[in-house]
Amino acid sequence: FYFEKNGIAVFKKIFSYKIINQALKEINKVEIKKTHDKHIVYDLNSKIKYIKDIDSYYPYFKKFLNSKILKEASYLLGEDCYFVNMGLHSKTGPESTFTPPHQDNFYWSRKPANALTAYIAITEQKIKNGAICYLLGSHKKGVLKHRKSSVRGFSSYIDSPNLNKKKFYSPELKSGDVVFHHCNVVHKANPNQYSGLKNSRKSLAIVIYGVSTIEDKKLRNRY
């Protein structure tokens, strides 16, 4: 009921400290190498902001594609579902860029809109280090108008003065917690106000589709 009403559902301690700690080590290896592969997007401060399909390039992350995640997603969507892709999202230091308000389904173009993201906290998440923020209940309004964005890693965003007046909700997450959010719920994130890798905000975002959903060609054309 909470997911249907608000568009998000928070599950605590889904992943163990052991899995999370090893994930951090694997991410640190990539950050130290400073490779400039096409699947890695760097922020303005030259720190990693986004790694697309991280599980394809770094096999360890396949551990997060487990039956428990699918089971919870299936329960929330009310049907069988499947994994689509996984990405790493990171914000390090006050020079990190913000995440503009957007809806995932503007990019995905699914109908019916029976899809979600399993957002996994790798590090502790709070407002000051750029935690994700949701406009609760916004998934009920369908896909809103987006425009082209100049922010790295995000091609489009919602440009609405009224949206800035709305109160967003940001769940405080510990390492291993998971937020499932509906593909139409509006969300954003501020820059990280802390300095150094120790206080970086890292998370995995797993895209999951219900088996009934197909591509909406009208939405795809808008994108």
Backbone as CSV, one residue per row, in Angstrom:
resi,resn,N_x,N_y,N_z,CA_x,CA_y,CA_z,C_x,C_y,C_z
1,PHE,0.842,-1.214,0.000,0.000,0.000,0.000,0.874,1.260,0.000
2,TYR,1.934,1.284,0.780,2.813,2.460,0.849,3.435,2.738,-0.509
3,PHE,3.879,1.681,-1.196,4.483,1.842,-2.518,3.469,2.390,-3.507
4,GLU,2.264,1.878,-3.492,1.210,2.345,-4.399,0.898,3.817,-4.159
5,LYS,0.885,4.229,-2.896,0.546,5.604,-2.551,1.681,6.575,-2.830
6,ASN,2.899,6.204,-2.468,4.024,7.143,-2.501,5.021,6.924,-3.630
7,GLY,5.050,5.726,-4.189,5.975,5.444,-5.282,7.333,4.945,-4.846
8,ILE,7.533,4.758,-3.534,8.797,4.215,-3.033,8.520,3.233,-1.898
9,ALA,9.487,2.353,-1.655,9.423,1.436,-0.511,10.858,1.198,-0.045
10,VAL,11.111,1.351,1.258,12.452,1.212,1.819,12.573,-0.117,2.555
11,PHE,13.629,-0.867,2.235,13.904,-2.137,2.897,15.279,-2.043,3.552
12,LYS,15.343,-2.376,4.830,16.570,-2.240,5.601,17.422,-3.519,5.562
13,LYS,18.745,-3.304,5.501,19.737,-4.371,5.634,19.474,-5.550,4.695
14,ILE,19.239,-5.244,3.446,19.052,-6.305,2.451,20.389,-6.999,2.155
15,PHE,21.458,-6.221,2.127,22.772,-6.776,1.816,23.698,-6.697,3.024
16,SER,24.526,-7.725,3.184,25.403,-7.838,4.346,26.594,-6.890,4.263
17,TYR,27.211,-6.655,5.404,28.411,-5.816,5.471,29.516,-6.399,4.595
18,LYS,29.636,-7.709,4.560,30.693,-8.365,3.794,30.582,-8.046,2.303
19,ILE,29.376,-8.152,1.748,29.156,-7.884,0.320,29.387,-6.403,0.012
20,ILE,28.867,-5.543,0.891,29.009,-4.101,0.686,30.467,-3.668,0.779
21,ASN,31.178,-4.189,1.762,32.574,-3.816,1.965,33.432,-4.224,0.767
22,GLN,33.176,-5.409,0.222,33.927,-5.855,-0.943,33.586,-5.011,-2.173
23,ALA,32.311,-4.604,-2.274,31.885,-3.734,-3.384,32.657,-2.418,-3.341
24,LEU,32.833,-1.873,-2.142,33.599,-0.626,-1.991,35.056,-0.807,-2.429
25,LYS,35.625,-1.944,-2.103,37.004,-2.229,-2.511,37.106,-2.303,-4.029
26,GLU,36.103,-2.932,-4.650,36.110,-3.050,-6.107,35.967,-1.676,-6.772
27,ILE,35.120,-0.838,-6.201,34.937,0.517,-6.737,36.211,1.332,-6.582
28,ASN,36.879,1.184,-5.425,38.123,1.914,-5.175,39.212,1.529,-6.176
29,LYS,39.226,0.269,-6.583,40.201,-0.185,-7.582,40.021,0.582,-8.890
30,VAL,38.754,0.754,-9.270,38.452,1.465,-10.516,38.849,2.933,-10.392
31,GLU,38.552,3.541,-9.223,38.859,4.957,-9.018,40.359,5.216,-9.033
32,ILE,41.130,4.276,-8.503,42.581,4.431,-8.452,43.190,4.352,-9.856
33,LYS,42.638,3.470,-10.695,43.178,3.285,-12.051,42.987,4.512,-12.945
34,LYS,41.917,5.284,-12.685,41.615,6.480,-13.480,41.501,6.168,-14.983
35,THR,40.844,5.062,-15.290,40.639,4.718,-16.697,39.561,5.622,-17.300
36,HIS,39.609,5.811,-18.603,38.638,6.663,-19.280,37.855,5.858,-20.322
37,ASP,37.299,4.765,-19.851,36.471,3.925,-20.711,35.127,4.596,-20.966
38,LYS,34.474,4.202,-22.050,33.223,4.836,-22.455,32.098,4.615,-21.442
39,HIS,32.181,3.562,-20.664,31.102,3.261,-19.711,31.241,4.032,-18.402
40,ILE,32.317,4.811,-18.263,32.534,5.596,-17.041,32.344,7.084,-17.330
41,VAL,31.503,7.735,-16.519,31.303,9.183,-16.617,31.970,9.831,-15.404
42,TYR,32.850,10.797,-15.670,33.528,11.498,-14.575,32.848,12.833,-14.299
43,ASP,32.862,13.215,-13.035,32.277,14.484,-12.620,33.255,15.624,-12.940
44,LEU,32.837,16.850,-12.671,33.674,18.016,-12.947,34.957,18.010,-12.131
45,ASN,34.941,17.309,-10.993,36.125,17.222,-10.138,36.990,16.008,-10.470
46,SER,36.719,15.381,-11.618,37.481,14.218,-12.108,37.270,12.956,-11.273
47,LYS,36.263,12.957,-10.402,35.881,11.766,-9.658,34.768,11.043,-10.420
48,ILE,34.671,9.742,-10.225,33.643,8.974,-10.915,32.253,9.432,-10.498
49,LYS,31.398,9.665,-11.471,30.002,10.013,-11.194,29.066,8.850,-11.526
50,TYR,29.373,8.143,-12.609,28.466,7.099,-13.080,29.237,6.028,-13.837
51,ILE,28.915,4.772,-13.564,29.445,3.659,-14.348,28.267,2.873,-14.902
52,LYS,28.114,2.893,-16.197,27.018,2.199,-16.859,27.325,0.704,-16.957
53,ASP,26.283,-0.119,-16.724,26.426,-1.583,-16.831,27.626,-2.092,-16.038
54,ILE,27.729,-1.646,-14.811,28.897,-1.967,-13.993,29.101,-3.468,-13.826
55,ASP,28.018,-4.237,-13.786,28.127,-5.684,-13.614,28.708,-6.374,-14.845
56,SER,28.599,-5.740,-16.013,29.155,-6.318,-17.241,30.668,-6.164,-17.296
57,TYR,31.172,-5.069,-16.727,32.602,-4.790,-16.774,33.339,-5.285,-15.535
58,TYR,32.610,-5.372,-14.408,33.223,-5.789,-13.147,32.323,-6.869,-12.538
59,PRO,32.647,-8.150,-12.799,31.780,-9.292,-12.468,31.318,-9.374,-11.017
60,TYR,32.098,-8.815,-10.073,31.699,-8.926,-8.664,30.280,-8.412,-8.432
61,PHE,29.869,-7.392,-9.162,28.590,-6.731,-8.895,27.375,-7.563,-9.297
62,LYS,27.611,-8.679,-9.965,26.502,-9.595,-10.269,25.914,-10.179,-8.988
63,LYS,26.678,-10.126,-7.892,26.179,-10.616,-6.606,24.929,-9.855,-6.146
64,PHE,24.761,-8.635,-6.643,23.602,-7.833,-6.237,22.341,-8.191,-7.036
65,LEU,22.513,-8.978,-8.083,21.366,-9.407,-8.888,20.854,-10.727,-8.337
66,ASN,20.253,-10.669,-7.160,19.843,-11.917,-6.517,18.326,-12.087,-6.465
67,SER,17.905,-13.261,-6.052,16.483,-13.614,-6.047,15.682,-12.778,-5.049
68,LYS,16.330,-12.309,-3.976,15.613,-11.507,-2.978,15.170,-10.179,-3.572
69,ILE,16.060,-9.554,-4.355,15.713,-8.293,-5.020,14.554,-8.518,-5.987
70,LEU,14.620,-9.580,-6.777,13.545,-9.874,-7.728,12.232,-10.191,-7.009
71,LYS,12.323,-10.896,-5.903,11.125,-11.256,-5.144,10.416,-10.012,-4.623
72,GLU,11.178,-9.091,-4.037,10.578,-7.865,-3.506,10.022,-7.004,-4.639
73,ALA,10.757,-6.918,-5.753,10.296,-6.133,-6.895,9.014,-6.720,-7.466
74,SER,8.957,-8.028,-7.559,7.773,-8.711,-8.082,6.558,-8.452,-7.197
75,TYR,6.788,-8.455,-5.892,5.703,-8.171,-4.944,5.169,-6.751,-5.137
76,LEU,6.073,-5.788,-5.291,5.668,-4.391,-5.437,4.981,-4.131,-6.777
77,LEU,5.457,-4.792,-7.826,4.884,-4.579,-9.157,3.651,-5.439,-9.415
78,GLY,3.489,-6.465,-8.594,2.317,-7.327,-8.738,2.405,-8.305,-9.890
79,GLU,3.617,-8.602,-10.333,3.806,-9.569,-11.413,5.264,-10.006,-11.461
80,ASP,5.552,-11.044,-12.241,6.931,-11.464,-12.431,7.713,-10.336,-13.101
81,CYS,9.002,-10.299,-12.860,9.818,-9.223,-13.408,11.216,-9.732,-13.733
82,TYR,12.020,-8.875,-14.330,13.364,-9.292,-14.723,14.336,-8.104,-14.656
83,PHE,15.622,-8.440,-14.471,16.663,-7.424,-14.442,16.918,-6.887,-15.845
84,VAL,17.189,-5.574,-15.933,17.514,-4.946,-17.216,18.974,-4.503,-17.239
85,ASN,19.372,-3.680,-16.283,20.764,-3.252,-16.195,21.072,-2.700,-14.802
86,MET,22.340,-2.409,-14.579,22.787,-1.888,-13.281,23.836,-0.803,-13.497
87,GLY,23.748,0.261,-12.719,24.739,1.317,-12.814,25.198,1.769,-11.438
88,LEU,26.416,2.275,-11.366,26.926,2.876,-10.139,26.709,4.374,-10.200
89,HIS,26.203,4.959,-9.115,26.050,6.415,-8.995,26.903,6.882,-7.821
90,SER,27.733,7.895,-8.056,28.669,8.333,-7.029,28.758,9.860,-6.973
91,LYS,28.894,10.384,-5.778,29.129,11.814,-5.579,30.258,11.957,-4.558
92,THR,31.338,12.601,-4.981,32.489,12.759,-4.100,32.896,14.224,-4.030
93,GLY,32.838,14.795,-2.831,33.303,16.158,-2.612,32.325,17.235,-3.038
94,PRO,32.513,18.450,-2.534,31.618,19.574,-2.815,31.641,20.017,-4.279
95,GLU,32.619,19.530,-5.062,32.648,19.873,-6.485,31.788,18.926,-7.310
96,SER,31.180,17.940,-6.658,30.310,17.011,-7.377,29.068,17.747,-7.872
97,THR,28.545,17.326,-9.003,27.367,17.984,-9.564,26.083,17.372,-9.015
98,PHE,25.019,18.147,-9.069,23.726,17.682,-8.583,23.078,16.748,-9.616
99,THR,22.063,16.040,-9.177,21.239,15.224,-10.071,19.928,15.967,-10.270
100,PRO,19.616,16.409,-11.482,18.404,17.210,-11.703,17.139,16.373,-11.539
101,PRO,16.009,17.008,-11.211,14.754,16.260,-11.069,14.363,15.594,-12.390
102,HIS,14.000,14.337,-12.310,13.649,13.591,-13.513,12.818,12.366,-13.148
103,GLN,12.303,11.705,-14.151,11.605,10.434,-13.991,12.312,9.399,-14.857
104,ASP,12.566,8.242,-14.299,13.270,7.206,-15.048,12.515,6.797,-16.314
105,ASN,11.203,6.810,-16.240,10.436,6.323,-17.379,10.466,7.271,-18.573
106,PHE,10.945,8.493,-18.381,11.150,9.363,-19.536,12.243,8.765,-20.419
107,TYR,13.243,8.127,-19.768,14.316,7.466,-20.515,13.886,6.067,-21.000
108,TRP,13.164,5.345,-20.133,12.853,3.945,-20.431,11.698,3.777,-21.416
109,SER,10.710,4.662,-21.343,9.549,4.635,-22.255,8.778,3.316,-22.170
110,ARG,8.301,2.977,-20.974,7.581,1.714,-20.783,6.082,1.931,-20.615
111,LYS,5.295,1.037,-21.168,3.856,0.999,-20.915,3.404,-0.461,-20.801
112,PRO,2.535,-0.788,-19.860,2.202,0.099,-18.744,3.469,0.419,-17.946
113,ALA,3.391,1.450,-17.132,4.565,1.913,-16.374,4.813,1.005,-15.174
114,ASN,5.003,-0.273,-15.445,5.192,-1.255,-14.386,6.664,-1.654,-14.318
115,ALA,7.439,-0.711,-13.849,8.885,-0.899,-13.748,9.394,-0.077,-12.573
116,LEU,10.563,-0.451,-12.075,11.112,0.266,-10.919,12.625,0.172,-10.891
117,THR,13.200,0.926,-9.981,14.634,0.876,-9.709,14.852,0.375,-8.292
118,ALA,15.758,-0.580,-8.141,16.214,-0.989,-6.816,17.488,-0.187,-6.543
119,TYR,17.376,0.794,-5.672,18.460,1.729,-5.383,19.168,1.268,-4.107
120,ILE,20.392,0.758,-4.255,21.121,0.123,-3.154,22.171,1.076,-2.585
121,ALA,22.081,1.342,-1.300,23.059,2.213,-0.635,24.339,1.428,-0.368
122,ILE,25.431,1.818,-1.017,26.737,1.213,-0.754,27.399,1.931,0.415
123,THR,27.232,3.233,0.468,27.691,4.018,1.611,26.475,4.651,2.286
124,GLU,26.687,5.184,3.477,25.608,5.880,4.184,25.118,7.066,3.347
125,GLN,23.816,7.277,3.344,23.220,8.326,2.512,22.414,9.290,3.387
126,LYS,22.760,10.563,3.278,22.025,11.595,3.993,22.060,12.874,3.164
127,ILE,21.251,13.829,3.527,21.095,15.045,2.727,22.441,15.704,2.417
128,LYS,23.323,15.799,3.407,24.565,16.545,3.219,25.566,15.863,2.282
129,ASN,25.415,14.549,2.064,26.346,13.913,1.127,25.668,13.541,-0.196
130,GLY,24.521,14.196,-0.456,23.890,14.037,-1.759,22.917,12.889,-1.877
131,ALA,22.219,12.585,-0.798,21.253,11.479,-0.824,20.127,11.741,-1.819
132,ILE,19.555,10.681,-2.322,18.449,10.773,-3.278,17.205,11.329,-2.584
133,CYS,16.441,12.162,-3.306,15.243,12.806,-2.764,14.050,12.513,-3.684
134,TYR,12.907,12.207,-3.098,11.725,11.826,-3.863,10.559,12.782,-3.644
135,LEU,9.804,13.027,-4.700,8.540,13.737,-4.592,7.457,12.673,-4.475
136,LEU,7.085,12.382,-3.246,6.169,11.277,-2.983,4.831,11.461,-3.701
137,GLY,4.352,10.382,-4.291,3.060,10.390,-4.978,3.114,10.915,-6.405
138,SER,4.266,11.407,-6.843,4.355,12.010,-8.173,4.245,10.982,-9.300
139,HIS,4.402,9.700,-8.980,4.304,8.658,-10.003,2.896,8.533,-10.566
140,LYS,1.919,9.100,-9.865,0.519,8.991,-10.305,0.176,9.978,-11.425
141,LYS,1.081,10.891,-11.723,0.797,11.938,-12.713,1.311,11.599,-14.108
142,GLY,1.813,10.396,-14.292,2.337,10.016,-15.595,3.689,10.643,-15.848
143,VAL,4.161,10.529,-17.082,5.472,11.083,-17.427,5.335,12.565,-17.761
144,LEU,6.054,13.399,-17.024,5.989,14.843,-17.190,6.919,15.307,-18.316
145,LYS,6.770,16.548,-18.708,7.603,17.103,-19.777,9.033,17.297,-19.282
146,HIS,9.982,16.805,-20.067,11.401,16.976,-19.769,12.050,17.821,-20.868
147,ARG,13.193,18.380,-20.539,13.964,19.102,-21.538,15.429,18.687,-21.455
148,LYS,16.201,19.043,-22.453,17.594,18.628,-22.526,18.399,19.194,-21.360
149,SER,19.258,18.358,-20.787,20.075,18.750,-19.640,21.549,18.829,-20.033
150,SER,22.274,19.732,-19.374,23.714,19.850,-19.596,24.506,19.179,-18.471
151,VAL,23.794,18.574,-17.520,24.443,17.914,-16.388,25.010,16.575,-16.836
152,ARG,26.243,16.305,-16.498,26.884,15.061,-16.902,26.135,13.848,-16.370
153,GLY,25.905,12.873,-17.255,25.246,11.637,-16.852,23.741,11.688,-16.897
154,PHE,23.160,12.866,-17.190,21.708,13.007,-17.250,21.325,13.850,-18.460
155,SER,20.767,13.205,-19.459,20.475,13.885,-20.723,19.255,14.784,-20.643
156,SER,18.333,14.504,-19.704,17.074,15.256,-19.641,16.657,15.497,-18.196
157,TYR,15.852,16.541,-18.000,15.353,16.847,-16.657,14.018,17.592,-16.751
158,ILE,13.342,17.702,-15.611,12.070,18.416,-15.543,12.346,19.867,-15.168
159,ASP,11.994,20.774,-16.049,12.210,22.205,-15.814,10.881,22.836,-15.426
160,SER,10.620,22.888,-14.133,9.346,23.415,-13.644,9.554,24.231,-12.373
161,PRO,9.244,25.535,-12.402,9.368,26.371,-11.201,8.520,25.842,-10.046
162,ASN,7.361,25.287,-10.371,6.482,24.758,-9.325,7.110,23.570,-8.614
163,LEU,7.924,22.817,-9.349,8.558,21.635,-8.768,9.532,22.028,-7.662
164,ASN,10.194,23.144,-7.831,11.160,23.616,-6.840,10.503,24.020,-5.523
165,LYS,9.203,24.282,-5.575,8.475,24.662,-4.369,7.959,23.453,-3.589
166,LYS,8.027,22.287,-4.228,7.525,21.071,-3.599,8.496,20.546,-2.541
167,LYS,7.951,19.852,-1.568,8.776,19.263,-0.524,9.143,17.829,-0.908
168,PHE,10.436,17.597,-1.047,10.934,16.262,-1.388,11.298,15.502,-0.115
169,TYR,11.160,14.203,-0.193,11.478,13.324,0.942,12.760,12.550,0.654
170,SER,13.684,12.545,1.609,14.942,11.827,1.447,15.120,10.831,2.593
171,PRO,14.992,9.536,2.310,15.191,8.535,3.380,16.666,8.446,3.750
172,GLU,16.965,8.429,5.038,18.351,8.247,5.466,18.666,6.757,5.401
173,LEU,19.659,6.417,4.597,19.967,5.024,4.333,21.331,4.641,4.883
174,LYS,21.396,3.444,5.444,22.666,2.860,5.861,23.154,1.932,4.759
175,SER,24.421,1.569,4.810,24.979,0.648,3.832,24.196,-0.664,3.834
176,GLY,23.780,-1.105,2.651,23.031,-2.348,2.531,21.531,-2.176,2.472
177,ASP,21.040,-0.959,2.760,19.605,-0.671,2.632,19.248,-0.500,1.158
178,VAL,17.976,-0.725,0.826,17.517,-0.621,-0.557,16.210,0.164,-0.624
179,VAL,16.152,1.132,-1.539,14.896,1.817,-1.845,14.427,1.331,-3.217
180,PHE,13.200,0.832,-3.278,12.597,0.518,-4.560,11.751,1.720,-4.957
181,HIS,12.038,2.328,-6.104,11.203,3.464,-6.503,10.598,3.246,-7.896
182,HIS,9.343,3.662,-8.007,8.571,3.503,-9.235,9.191,4.311,-10.363
183,CYS,9.064,3.814,-11.592,9.710,4.464,-12.734,9.172,5.860,-13.034
184,ASN,7.995,6.199,-12.503,7.428,7.524,-12.758,7.571,8.493,-11.589
185,VAL,8.165,8.061,-10.488,8.288,8.964,-9.350,9.418,9.965,-9.629
186,VAL,9.151,11.236,-9.370,10.151,12.289,-9.591,11.201,12.232,-8.485
187,HIS,12.469,12.270,-8.867,13.536,12.253,-7.865,14.717,13.092,-8.324
188,LYS,15.549,13.453,-7.368,16.714,14.301,-7.617,17.728,14.078,-6.506
189,ALA,18.880,14.748,-6.577,19.873,14.669,-5.510,20.775,15.894,-5.570
190,ASN,21.138,16.401,-4.407,22.024,17.561,-4.321,23.491,17.130,-4.409
191,PRO,24.405,18.076,-4.599,25.838,17.736,-4.567,26.232,17.258,-3.163
192,ASN,27.374,16.612,-3.084,27.929,16.180,-1.808,28.646,17.360,-1.163
193,GLN,28.272,17.698,0.058,28.871,18.849,0.735,30.169,18.507,1.474
194,TYR,30.447,17.201,1.592,31.649,16.782,2.320,32.846,16.613,1.384
195,SER,34.040,16.711,1.948,35.264,16.515,1.180,35.802,15.101,1.375
196,GLY,36.539,14.622,0.378,37.253,13.355,0.502,36.452,12.124,0.144
197,LEU,37.190,11.069,-0.235,36.565,9.805,-0.621,35.817,9.156,0.541
198,LYS,36.288,9.392,1.757,35.686,8.770,2.938,34.212,9.112,3.059
199,ASN,33.830,10.322,2.667,32.447,10.772,2.800,31.697,10.778,1.462
200,SER,32.214,10.020,0.500,31.539,9.967,-0.797,30.213,9.222,-0.675
201,ARG,29.302,9.530,-1.583,27.992,8.860,-1.613,27.974,7.926,-2.812
202,LYS,27.896,6.632,-2.532,27.909,5.637,-3.591,26.679,4.731,-3.494
203,SER,26.116,4.435,-4.645,24.935,3.568,-4.676,24.880,2.825,-6.002
204,LEU,24.180,1.712,-5.991,23.903,0.957,-7.209,22.432,1.118,-7.553
205,ALA,22.152,1.284,-8.822,20.763,1.406,-9.276,20.474,0.271,-10.261
206,ILE,19.600,-0.654,-9.857,19.244,-1.783,-10.703,17.882,-1.522,-11.337
207,VAL,17.829,-1.538,-12.649,16.576,-1.336,-13.385,15.860,-2.676,-13.524
208,ILE,14.574,-2.678,-13.174,13.774,-3.905,-13.210,12.449,-3.635,-13.920
209,TYR,12.107,-4.487,-14.883,10.846,-4.365,-15.614,9.897,-5.496,-15.248
210,GLY,8.600,-5.166,-15.125,7.579,-6.193,-15.031,7.409,-6.838,-16.403
211,VAL,6.995,-8.112,-16.432,6.919,-8.843,-17.698,5.857,-8.291,-18.646
212,SER,4.903,-7.529,-18.135,3.816,-7.015,-18.976,4.199,-5.758,-19.745
213,THR,5.272,-5.104,-19.338,5.584,-3.800,-19.911,6.302,-3.915,-21.260
214,ILE,5.950,-3.018,-22.175,6.572,-2.968,-23.496,6.988,-1.521,-23.783
215,GLU,7.702,-1.314,-24.862,8.125,0.040,-25.210,6.941,0.876,-25.693
216,ASP,6.832,2.079,-25.144,5.825,3.042,-25.579,6.477,3.928,-26.644
217,LYS,6.092,3.729,-27.890,6.742,4.429,-28.999,6.538,5.950,-28.945
218,LYS,5.393,6.394,-28.429,5.159,7.827,-28.299,6.119,8.443,-27.296
219,LEU,6.304,7.755,-26.162,7.264,8.236,-25.162,8.676,8.219,-25.718
220,ARG,9.010,7.171,-26.457,10.338,7.052,-27.032,10.615,8.213,-28.002
221,ASN,9.634,8.597,-28.741,9.790,9.723,-29.680,10.005,11.032,-28.935
222,ARG,9.328,11.176,-27.780,9.521,12.379,-26.971,10.951,12.452,-26.460
223,TYR,11.486,11.293,-26.097,12.857,11.243,-25.590,13.861,11.541,-26.692
